[in-house]
Amino acid sequence: MGNQFPAVSGYNQIPNGYFVPEIWSGNMLKNFYEQAIASEICNHDYEGEIKDKGDKVIIRRDPEVEIRAYQKGKRLEMQNVSDDAIEFPIQRGVYFNFPVDDVDRRQSDVPWIQKVTNNASIKIKNYIDATLFADVYGHVATGNQFKNNVTLSASATDSSGIPSFLTSVMVMLDENHCPNDGGRFLIVTPAIKGLIMQNSVVNNAVHMGDKQSMLRTGYLGTFDGLKIYVTTNLYAASTYTYVLAGHTAAITFATQITKTEKLRNPNTFGDIIRGLQVFDWKVVQPTLLCYGTVKTS
């Protein structure tokens, strides 16, 4: 590219392209939803309502109706049916803020905006995934732990084996009346993925996803209706990782604001580009979540 324009010490020359905030915001959000596991394992049932109505939405639970045995001549008891309400506030956000020099803008020959869009969406995706995974374990229904401090092995045939691991997930979901309608999921580490691939019985039973899905969202494949995702963002304590499973109906997720804007930099010839994403999630059906604390041998 030849000699670069002179810069003060510590300044990194940044190539740039044509910047349209609205397009850039849309691309960032699109890339986030294409890459984040959070967007795959959560429902987005209330996202539109939050965008339209402000900073929170009231979620109504389905009422529980009591069923009683009937006998001829018995006076019928009346049940007062009520629906519980859950508040879903939007209280989380992330941002970025950086300068672009006018000289860099003029001399650029690289599609830099697209590169930054991809990088920002990946960073946001990793932050949201890791934060969500660390948070939801505290909202899982009491007793919904399918493995407790187990060291997994690819070849073991006892409770530490991969077949037992996957079976225990399926059994717990079944026992909690979790629908098997395509919404079930399991999130594992790369090491557990390796054990799955090494076990010929399990590997043959997993209907693998395409390569693009694996690269984009970490989707490995489906085992008996259970969609398996792979990530490095699972929460870990001590030597054990908290592996999460459940159904998409359990967690609702919403992005309220995705905004980018360009300002003139008051300190030099150039612009300031900054962006904000405001979002949150809520566990609305804790019985449809379960977890296990495991490590690999």
LOMARLO-164583 format. One record per atom (N, C-alpha, C): x, y, z; residue in one letter. Coordinates in pm, whole numbers, plus 50000, padded with zeros to 5 digits. Each point is the difference from the previous one (the first is absolute). Layout:
XYZA ...
END
This chain:
500824987850000M 499185012250000M 500855012750000M 501344998650015G 500855011750003G 500085005750140G 500545012150009N 500185006450129N 498675004550058N 499884998750131Q 498795004550067Q 500125014650040Q 498885006550016F 499975013850047F 500595000450141F 500845009950033P 500615000550133P 498965001350111P 500284993450113A 499075000150114A 500785001450129A 499365004850104V 500635001250130V 500254986250057V 500944999250094S 500354987350062S 498794993950070S 499804987049978G 498894992950063G 498734999849921G 499965007449886Y 498785000249918Y 500064988849898Y 498984991849994N 499914989249902N 499185004749882N 500614999949881Q 499285004349881Q 498914989949969Q 498795004949981I 498854991449980I 499405002849864I 499954990049909P 499325002149874P 498515001350022P 499335006349905N 498575002450019N 499284999449867N 498684999250006G 499174999949881G 498815009150020G 499044999149912Y 498805008450008Y 499134995550115Y 499605009350085F 499294996650124F 498565005049994F 499064990850008V 498585003450012V 499504993950130V 499735007950106P 499654994450131P 498864990049998P 498935003049924E 498844991050002E 500354986449941E 500744999949890I 500424987349939I 500944992650093I 500915007550062W 500984993850089W 499314993650119W 499015007050058S 499234994550113S 499294987249959S 499375000249883G 499294988249953G 500924988349977G 501185002649943N 500964989249977N 500504994250131N 500265008650099M 500504995250128M 498974991050068M 498735004350000L 498954992050063L 499794987049924L 500025000549867K 499854988049918K 501124990150031K 501235005050006N 501124991250030N 499894994150140N 499515008050096F 499844994850135F 499024988350003F 498835001849938Y 498994989550003Y 500454987649922Y 500875001749900E 500494988649924E 501064992250076E 500685006350097Q 501144993950065Q 499774996150145Q 499105006650070A 499864997950144A 499214987450031A 500524991950092I 499264988450048I 498785004650080I 500145011450069A 498875005350077A 498775001849913A 500195004449876S 498855002049912S 499414986949954S 500784989050008E 499524986849958E 499234992950111E 500405001950125I 499414992350110I 498915007750074I 499785012649964C 498955008150064C 498875002549901C 498845003450054N 498925004849914N 500025015249998N 499375005849900H 499955014549983H 498555004849997H 499174993450081D 498555002349995D 499605014350035D 500805006850083Y 499585013250050Y 500885011349948Y 500874996949905E 500925010149949E 499255011749936E 499004997149920G 499235010649936G 499265008650100G 499474993750105E 499265007650102E 500915009750074E 501234995550030I 500935008650072I 500445011649913I 500244997649874K 500405010749910K 498915010649990K 498764995750004D 498895009249979D 499575007250128D 500194993950115K 499335004950120K 500935004650112K 501305000049978G 500865005450103G 500964990050060G 500285001850128D 501124993050060D 499634986950067D 498764995849998K 499654987150058K 498664995349943K 499754987050015V 498734994249958V 499524990950112V 498714999150018I 499414991050099I 499614987049929I 500594989050045I 499734986949941I 498994992750087I 498934995549940R 498964992750073R 500254985049989R 500114993250114R 500124985450000R 498644993749970R 500024988549938D 498754992549979D 499464995750136D 498715001750024P 499424996050129P 500034984950019P 500124995750125E 499984985850035E 498594996250045E 499394990649930V 498644995650032V 500074986850076V 499294999250112E 499964987750079E 498974990249943E 500384987449994I 499114989349955I 499604991650122I 498704998150022R 499524992750117R 499174987949956R 500024989850083A 499224987949973A 498515003150015A 499204994449912Y 498555002650000Y 499244988050055Y 499005002850084Q 499074989950050Q 498575005249982Q 499114990949968K 498605004049983K 499465006150129K 499325011149987G 499375006450113G 500925008950082G 501304999849971K 500955008150077K 499925014649956K 500005008850100R 499985014349968R 501355004049938R 499945007149888L 501215003949929L 500705011750069L 501314998550018E 500805010850059E 500415009949891E 500035012650036M 500365010649906M 501465004250024M 500785001149892Q 501385004850009Q 500105014049942Q 500595008950076N 500285013449949N 501314999549921N 499905001249869V 501164999149912V 500645013749986V 501315000650019S 500735012549984S 501274997549918S 500475010349935D 501234998849923D 501095008350066D 501154993650026D 501135007150059D 500665008849894D 500535011250044A 500665009349908A 501505000650030A 500815000749895I 501445001350012I 500425012949930I 500815008050067E 500555012049936E 501294996549927E 500115004649877F 501204997949920F 500605013649967F 500915005150086P 500625013049974P 501254998549913P 500345010649929I 501225000449921I 501035008150077I 501064993450049Q 500935006650091Q 501474997949964Q 500294994049886R 501394997349963R 500355007449871R 501275003649987G 500435006749878G 501514999449983G 500455000949876V 501425000749967V 500185010949894V 501225005549993Y 500255010649903Y 501434999249947Y 500275007249892F 501355002249951F 500125014649960F 501245005049993N 500235014349976N 501435001749951N 500205004149874F 501365001249947F 500075011049894F 501215005849978P 500165010749901P 500444994549864P 499695007549895V 500484997149865V 500535013149942V 501275000049961D 500625012149947D 499615002449855D 499855012649961D 499635003449862D 501054995249900D 501275000350039V 501064995549909V 499874985149974V 499734992350105D 499794985649983D 498824997249908D 498945007850015R 498814998249918R 500355002149852R 500805010249972R 500345003349861R 500924989649938R 500934994750079Q 501044991249945Q 499644985250008Q 498834996850049S 499634986050019S 499744992949868S 500464987449991D 499644991449887D 499484986550051D 499544999850126V 499524987750065V 498555002050043V 499114989949980P 498605001150048P 499934998950151P 500495010350066W 500244999350144W 498714999550081W 498985007449954I 498745000450075I 499434986050017I 500044991949894Q 499494986350009Q 500814991950100Q 501325002150002K 500854992750095K 499665003950144K 499805012950023V 499665004550135V 498614995350041V 499085000049904T 498664994850028T 500074985650047T 500754991949928N 500144985950038N 500654998550135N 501075007950025N 500714998950126N 499125004450117N 499265011049983A 499135004850108A 498914990050031A 499404994049897S 498924990450024S 500534987650069S 501224995649965I 500594988450067I 500295003150146I 500575011850027K 500305003850138K 498715000950083K 498975006149944I 498725001150070I 499404986250022I 500074991549898K 499474986350011K 500694992650113K 501345000550007N 500724992950104N 499665005550139N 499885013250010Y 499675006150128Y 498614995650046Y 499015000849910I 498634996650038I 499894985150031I 500594991549917D 499964985650026D 500584996750137D 501215005050028A 500664996950127A 499225005350119A 499465012249988T 499245005950111T 498704992550023T 499334996349892L 498744992650013L 500234986450063L 501024992649952F 500254986750053F 500355000550148F 500745010250043A 500375001250141A 498805003550087A 499005006549942D 498865004850077D 498894989650016D 499714992549895V 498774991950000V 500054988450098V 501204995450040Y 500054988650093Y 499335003150132Y 500045012650041G 499355003950124G 498495000149991G 499444998149879H 498565000249981H 499434986449959H 500874989949993V 499534986549967V 499184994550117V 498944992849971A 499154994350105A 500804991150093A 499695000750128T 500704992050100T 499934985149966T 501144993550007G 500064985649973G 500274996349856G 500055009849911N 500204997049858N 501494999549964N 500734991150068Q 501414998049969Q 500204985449958Q 500404997949875F 500084986449947F 501364993550023F 501045007550029K 501314994650036K 500635009250103K 500674994050100N 500625007950107N 501474996350013N 500885009049951N 501454998250010N 500464986549945N 499674997649874V 500344987549933V 501105002649898V 500984990849994T 501055000649898T 499594991249884T 499745005949886L 499504992749883L 501124993249923L 499664988749941S 500934992349917S 499284995249876S 500714999449888A 499394995749874A 499654985350001A 500844991850064S 499844985549991S 499314993750120S 499845007350110A 499414994250121A 498564995849975A 499624988950062T 498634994949986T 499175002650125T 500605006150103D 499265002950122D 499465014449995D 499735005750117S 499385013350006S 500915011149949S 501294997249983S 500915010249949S 500154999549849S 499304990949935G 500094998849855G 499125010049927G 500345002849876I 499225009249918I 498564995149979I 499764986949974P 498604995549987P 499175003050124P 500584997450120S 499285002850124S 499765015050016S 500975008049961F 499895014550009F 498815005149918F 499924995849875L 498915004449913L 498664994450045L 500014987550044T 498754993850047T 499465007150123T 500895003950091S 499555006850122S 499365013549968S 500515006749896V 499395012649956V 498594997449949V 499874990049912M 498704996949941M 498984996050106M 500444991850096V 499104995350106V 499495011750084V 500925009150037M 499575011250083M 499045009149926M 500245002249871L 499075008249922L 498644993149990L 500014986949979D 498744992649993D 499245000750132D 500724998350111E 499365000150132E 499375013750032E 500525010549938N 499465013450023N 499025004249891N 499524989949925H 498975002349897H 500465010549897H 501274999449966C 500555009249901C 499574995549860C 499355008549922P 499554995849867P 501174995549912P 499794989349926N 501014995349905N 499545003849860N 499985013149977D 499445005549876D 501025007549917D 501284997150025G 501075006949928G 500615011450078G 499465003150118G 500525011150080G 501004996050106G 500254987050017R 500964995550102R 501435003249957R 500855003350098F 501405003049969F 500924995050111F 501264998449965L 501084996750093L 501225007849956L 500675006650095I 501205007849968I 501194993450069I 501044996949922V 501164993050051V 501275007649964V 501104995750060T 501315005849971T 500634992949880T 501055005849940P 500714993049893P 500564986550044P 500414998950127A 500534987250049A 498914989350002A 498795003650042I 498904990349999I 499604996649858I 500045009849911K 499764997249858K 500984989449951K 501275001350041G 501004990149960G 499664986150049G 499474998850123L 499614987050052L 498824994249922L 499075008749961I 498864995549919I 500484994549867I 500955007049939M 500524995749871M 500784986950011M 500644997750116Q 500794987850019Q 499144987750026Q 498805002150056N 499134988750032N 499214996349875N 500304988549942S 499414996349870S 498494998350009S 499504994650111V 498564997850014V 499265013450001V 500475009350083V 499355013050009V 500215008049872V 501214999649948N 500315007749880N 499114995949883N 499764987149988N 499144995149892N 498545004050021N 499625002550126A 498615003450031A 499725015049988A 501075008049993V 499855014549990V 499875003949854V 498915006749966H 499815005149865H 500725013449991H 501154999849934M 500895011549999M 499415011749923M 500295012150050G 499635012149927G 500995002749889G 499695009849915D 500915003449892D 501185008150054D 501055001049920K 501225006750044K 499765014750031K 499145006649922Q 499735014150024Q 499315002350134Q 499094991050038S 499325001250130S 500994998450114S 500964990849984M 501004997850104M 500885012350016M 500405005949888L 500855011850005L 499245012150052L 498725001149965R 499235012050030R 499474999950143R 499284989650039T 499354999850132T 500524989150092T 500964991949955G 500494989250082G 499094987950003G 499034999349908Y 499064988849997Y 500714987549949Y 500094989650086L 500674987649964L 499084990549928L 498824997750054G 499054990749941G 498884996950099G 499174990249967T 498834996650081T 500074985450044T 499764997750129F 499984986550057F 498624997750059F 499204991649936D 498664996650048D 499185012550033D 500005009649909G 499245012350020G 500695010750081G 501234997250046L 500765009350084L 501055007049914L 499835013049977K 500985007649922K 501225002950087K 501184996349950I 501235001450077I 500815011649943I 500385009450089Y 500825011449961Y 501334999450075Y 501045005349938V 501354999850057V 500475014450020V 500555002950118T 500495013450029T 501114999650103T 500825010450000T 501015001750105T 499515009650108T 498755004349993N 499495010350090N 499204994750118N 499954986850020L 499274994550114L 500675004050131L 499185001550103Y 500505003850132Y 500744988350063Y 501125002850065A 500784989750068A 500365004750140A 499964990750094A 500405002650138A 500964989050042A 501165003950051S 501044990450032S 500374992449873S 499964986850003T 500374992149881T 498794995249923T 498805003350046Y 498794994849937Y 499275010949919Y 499464995949887T 499245009049913T 498524997350017T 499215010650001Y 498554999050013Y 499404998549860Y 499654987749966V 499404996949870V 498505002550009V 499455007249903L 498615004350005L 499164992749897L 498784996150039A 499044993849908A 498625005550031A 499094998549904G 498655004850023G 499195001249873G 499075009550002H 499105002449887H 499945014949974H 499815003849875T 499985014349965T 498875007650068T 498984993150047A 498915006850071A 500425004750139A 501144995150051A 500415003150136A 500515014250017A 500705005149899I 500655013250010I 499505008949888I 499595012150033T 499655009649897T 501085010749993T 500345004249879F 501095009449975F 499505011249910F 500485012150026A 499585011349916A 501125010249990A 500155005449881T 500845011749978T 499095012049979T 500175010250083Q 499125011749993Q 500595010949910Q 501305002450013I 500645010749924I 501274994749936I 500165002249872T 501294998549934T 500225012949923T 500935008050046K 500175013449943K 501475002949977K 500325005549884T 501335005349976T 499875014349950T 501015007950029E 499985013849954E 501415005049974E 500095009949914K 501285006049963K 500015014650043K 501055003950072L 500165013850047L 501355005249952L 500105013049979R 501305005849971R 500845000250127R 501264996249987N 500934999750113N 500475014250030N 499745005150121P 500385013950031P 501505001950017P 500764989050010N 501435001050031N 500914998249879N 499444995849885T 500814997949881T 499095000249878T 500604998649880F 499204999249878F 499564985649980F 498774997450030G 499494986549987G 498654998650069G 499564987750008D 498694996950059D 500174991150123D 498974999850080I 499864990250108I 498824991049963I 500244987150002I 498934990349972I 499724992550129I 498764999850041R 499654993150123R 498684992649982R 499854989450076G 498814991749987G 499534994850134G 498724996750006L 499374995350124L 499054988649967L 500064989450080Q 498994989549992Q 499444997950140Q 498695001950014V 499294998050127V 499164987449986V 500104991050097F 499404986849988F 499764994250139F 499314988850006D 499874992550125D 499324986749972D 499974991750101W 499324987149992W 499284997250131W 499114990449998K 499234996450120K 499684985249994K 500294992950108V 499584986050012V 498545000050040V 499134995349912V 498565000550024V 499434986250034V 500734989349967Q 499564986450034Q 501214992150052Q 500345001850128P 501214993850056P 499984984850000P 498824993849997T 499944985449999T 500454994349866T 500085008449897L 500434995349868L 501505002149979L 500745002350110L 501455001149995L 500624989850095L 501184995049967C 500754991350089C 501495001749969C 500834995350091Y 501445001549979Y 500764988550065Y 501274998849963G 500894990450062G 501375006150017G 500704996450108T 501375004550020T 500934988649963T 500795002249896V 500824989249944V 501385005249961V 500924990749983K 501295002749938K 500384987949916K 501025001349918T 500404989049912T 501334994250046T 500164987149976S 501244993250039S 501075001849895S 
END
